[in-house]
Amino acid sequence: MANACDARPEARSRPVTRNGWPNTFLVAHDNSLVPFQRHPKPFTHREHAAKSPLHAPTVQHANTVASRSAGRPVHLRALTPSCLESRPEVCLARAAGLRAGRADLCLHPGSVMGQMFSGPTPPSYRFTLDFEAEPAASMSPATGDDINLKALLARTKDALIQIQGYKSCQVAVKKAIEAPKDVQINTDAAAALQDNITAVKSWYDLAEDMAVVLPQVVANISRQGAITTSPELAAALAQLVAFMYRFDQAKLYESGIQNDFSGYRRVMNKCSGVALPLDESAASVVSMFVAQPGPFAHRLGVAFQALGADSRLVLAELCNACCGTIDRSKGKEPAQKMDGFGSSVDFCRHVMVGCIILYDRGSKSGAFGSRDIAVVKCCTAAKKRGGADTASLCNALKYSTATFSTSPDRVQEILED
């Protein structure tokens, strides 16, 4: 192949997008550009390595694959360490683009050692946030009245206490199922379920309120700049995201909630003398909320779909900042505890995963292919520094997100059991 400066005009003039793998080039030691193609899935990691230099497990293997592609001996290299922030694994494709003087050849990061999607670490990874600071008590959105964040955060704490201490009424429900025509038994079941159904209704109302407030908090932070410029709002946002993660995890393991609600809908029209917390039409709406494995993530994800890329970047920055905090702590739990959230590192784990879930559900392209989030670092932190919650964190990333099934092999390998 000709030198980078003499590359074929048709090859140099064709635009290359992030997914334009057939037109991707790597740079060799002789400054020439080496084309390669990414073969479509499904392939195992070993099979991928045989197809593309970016998937090769070693430099030697990458050189062999690239040589086959170029039809001549090739030794791949990156730019000088100073140009790559002392990280030689960063973006050989970008190195090729810079060599050719072509910005459109600068594709997403890859490594000849298999470090796909590692890329330059986002600056927000190094942000230091004080999550133990008092969150903002209120917020003035661009339009409308002030929002009472303090009252909303108090409601989230009440909801978390309710679901963590939830007591199912399956005995009363079972009796009502066995005697569907007995008015007294059905009335007793409705009375037994009253407190639980009231709690479920309050959770639904809280989710609807959060779906209005949370996007406004994110948009407000976005207008002010990075999350470090709004520490009080960032603390409030972090607590709301952590609540979403913790509530959904608690709901996932409490099957009695959905069973109780189904039982309530069975007996609500067969009882007398009981003040029902929900009528039939309202119960139908709330039942859709309860049916979701992660009801808050589902509702907030829908709300975040209306946000722009700048607002979603706030979630990415918060996620990266939490990941950096976890990595700098090396997974060790500090002695001090946060009010209602355990240790600060434990809190950061939940915020990090919660941000990925929200970003993934709110973005069409998902979180795992985003350059805004240090995905590999976050998944590694969840897997290797998740503490007692390692299994829950990894499962949430795999099953509470919408695009994990199409995530890069590198990410899926990290989160394997």
Residue pairs with C-beta under 8 A, 6 or more apart in sequence:
1 7
1 32
1 33
1 34
1 35
1 70
1 72
2 8
2 32
3 30
3 31
3 32
4 27
4 31
4 32
4 33
4 96
4 99
4 100
5 100
7 25
7 33
7 100
11 23
11 25
11 35
12 100
12 102
14 23
15 104
16 23
16 24
16 104
16 105
16 107
17 104
18 107
18 108
20 107
21 36
21 37
21 38
22 35
22 37
22 38
23 35
24 35
24 36
24 37
24 38
24 93
24 96
24 105
24 107
25 33
25 34
25 35
25 36
25 93
25 96
25 97
25 100
25 105
26 33
26 34
26 36
26 53
26 54
26 66
26 76
26 92
26 93
26 95
26 96
27 33
27 34
27 76
27 77
27 78
27 92
27 95
27 96
27 99
28 34
28 66
28 70
28 74
28 75
28 76
28 77
29 75
29 76
29 77
30 75
31 99
32 70
33 96
33 99
33 100
34 53
34 66
34 69
34 70
34 74
34 76
34 96
35 69
35 70
36 52
36 53
36 54
36 65
36 66
36 69
37 51
37 52
37 69
38 51
38 52
38 54
39 48
39 51
39 52
43 51
43 409
45 55
45 57
45 114
45 409
45 413
48 55
48 409
49 55
49 56
49 57
49 61
49 65
49 114
50 65
51 65
52 65
53 62
53 63
53 65
53 66
53 69
53 76
53 92
53 112
54 62
54 92
54 93
54 110
54 111
54 112
54 114
54 116
55 114
55 116
55 409
56 62
56 64
56 65
56 112
56 113
56 114
57 113
57 114
58 112
58 113
59 76
59 112
59 113
62 76
62 112
62 113
63 74
63 75
63 76
66 74
66 76
67 73
67 74
76 92
76 112
77 92
77 95
78 84
78 88
78 89
78 90
78 91
78 92
78 95
79 95
79 98
81 87
81 88
83 98
84 90
84 91
84 95
85 120
87 120
89 111
89 112
89 113
89 115
89 118
90 109
90 111
90 118
90 119
90 120
91 106
91 107
91 108
91 109
91 110
91 119
91 120
92 110
92 111
92 112
93 105
93 106
93 107
93 108
93 109
93 110
94 105
94 106
94 107
94 109
96 105
97 103
97 104
97 105
97 106
97 107
98 106
108 117
108 119
108 371
109 116
109 117
109 118
109 119
109 120
110 116
110 117
111 118
114 410
115 376
115 410
116 408
116 409
116 410
117 369
117 375
117 376
117 408
117 410
117 411
118 376
119 371
119 374
121 374
121 377
122 316
122 317
122 320
122 371
122 372
122 373
122 374
124 226
124 227
124 316
124 317
124 318
124 320
124 321
124 324
125 320
125 321
125 323
125 324
125 374
125 377
126 324
127 226
127 227
127 228
127 317
127 320
127 321
127 324
128 321
128 324
128 325
129 227
129 228
129 231
129 234
129 235
129 238
129 318
129 321
129 322
129 325
130 231
130 235
131 235
131 238
131 338
131 344
131 347
131 348
131 351
132 336
132 338
132 344
133 231
133 232
133 235
134 232
134 235
135 149
135 150
135 153
135 232
135 233
135 235
135 236
135 239
136 149
136 232
136 233
136 235
136 236
137 148
137 149
137 150
138 146
138 147
138 148
138 149
138 150
139 146
139 147
139 149
139 216
139 217
139 220
139 233
139 236
140 146
140 147
141 147
141 216
141 219
141 220
142 219
142 220
142 223
147 213
147 216
147 217
149 213
149 217
149 236
152 206
152 209
152 210
152 213
152 240
153 236
153 239
153 240
155 202
155 206
155 209
156 206
156 210
156 239
156 240
156 243
156 247
157 243
157 340
158 202
159 202
159 203
159 206
159 243
159 247
160 243
160 246
160 247
160 250
160 340
162 199
162 202
162 203
163 199
163 203
163 247
163 250
163 251
163 254
163 257
164 250
166 196
166 199
166 254
166 256
166 257
167 196
167 256
168 196
168 254
168 256
168 257
168 259
168 260
169 189
169 192
169 193
169 196
169 256
169 260
169 263
170 256
170 259
170 260
170 263
172 188
172 189
172 192
172 193
172 263
173 189
173 193
173 259
173 260
173 263
173 266
173 267
175 185
175 188
175 189
176 182
176 185
176 186
176 188
176 189
176 263
176 266
176 267
176 270
177 263
177 266
179 185
179 186
180 186
180 266
180 270
181 270
183 270
183 271
183 272
186 267
186 270
186 271
187 267
187 270
187 271
187 272
187 273
187 274
189 263
189 267
189 271
190 264
190 267
190 268
190 271
190 274
190 276
191 271
191 274
193 260
193 263
193 264
193 267
194 274
194 275
194 276
194 277
196 257
196 260
196 264
197 260
197 261
197 264
197 277
197 278
198 277
200 257
200 260
200 261
200 286
200 290
201 277
201 278
201 282
201 286
203 247
203 289
203 295
204 285
204 286
204 289
204 290
207 289
207 295
207 296
207 299
207 300
208 299
210 240
210 244
210 296
210 299
210 300
211 299
211 300
211 302
211 303
212 303
213 240
214 237
214 240
214 300
214 303
214 304
215 303
215 304
215 306
215 307
215 311
217 233
217 236
217 237
217 240
218 237
218 304
218 307
218 311
218 312
218 314
218 315
219 307
219 311
220 230
220 233
221 227
221 229
221 230
221 233
221 234
221 237
221 314
222 310
222 311
222 313
222 314
224 230
224 233
226 317
227 234
227 237
227 314
227 317
227 318
227 321
228 234
234 318
237 314
237 318
238 318
238 322
238 347
238 351
239 341
241 315
241 318
241 350
241 351
241 354
241 355
241 358
242 341
242 347
242 350
242 351
242 354
243 296
244 296
244 297
244 300
244 354
244 357
244 358
245 297
245 350
245 351
245 353
245 354
245 357
245 396
246 350
247 295
247 296
248 293
248 294
248 295
248 296
248 297
248 396
248 400
249 392
249 396
251 257
251 293
251 294
251 295
252 293
252 294
257 290
258 290
258 291
261 283
261 286
261 287
261 290
262 287
264 278
264 283
265 280
265 283
265 287
268 276
268 278
268 280
268 283
269 280
278 286
289 295
289 299
292 298
292 299
293 399
293 400
294 357
294 400
297 354
297 357
297 358
297 361
297 400
298 361
300 358
300 361
301 357
301 358
301 360
301 361
301 362
301 402
302 361
303 362
304 311
304 312
304 315
304 358
304 359
304 361
304 362
305 361
305 362
307 362
312 359
312 362
312 363
312 372
313 372
315 355
315 358
315 359
315 362
316 355
316 359
316 370
316 372
316 373
317 372
318 351
318 355
319 351
319 352
319 355
319 356
319 359
319 373
319 374
319 378
320 373
320 374
320 377
320 378
322 348
322 349
322 351
322 352
322 355
323 348
323 352
323 374
323 377
323 378
323 381
325 344
325 345
325 348
326 345
326 348
326 349
326 352
326 381
326 385
327 377
327 381
327 385
329 345
329 385
330 385
331 345
331 384
331 385
331 386
331 387
332 345
333 343
333 345
333 346
333 387
334 343
334 344
334 345
336 343
336 344
337 343
338 344
338 347
341 347
341 350
345 387
346 387
346 389
349 381
349 382
349 385
349 386
349 387
349 389
349 393
350 389
352 378
352 381
352 382
353 378
353 382
353 393
353 396
353 397
355 373
356 367
356 373
356 375
356 378
356 397
356 401
357 367
357 396
357 397
357 400
357 401
359 367
359 370
359 372
359 373
360 366
360 367
360 368
360 401
360 402
360 403
360 404
361 401
361 402
363 370
365 403
366 401
366 402
366 403
366 406
366 407
367 373
367 375
367 401
367 403
368 375
368 401
368 403
368 404
368 406
368 407
368 408
368 411
369 403
369 407
369 408
375 407
375 411
376 410
376 411
376 414
379 397
379 411
379 414
379 415
380 414
382 390
382 393
382 394
382 397
382 415
383 390
383 393
383 394
383 414
383 415
386 392
386 393
386 394
394 415
394 417
397 404
397 415
398 404
398 415
404 411
404 412
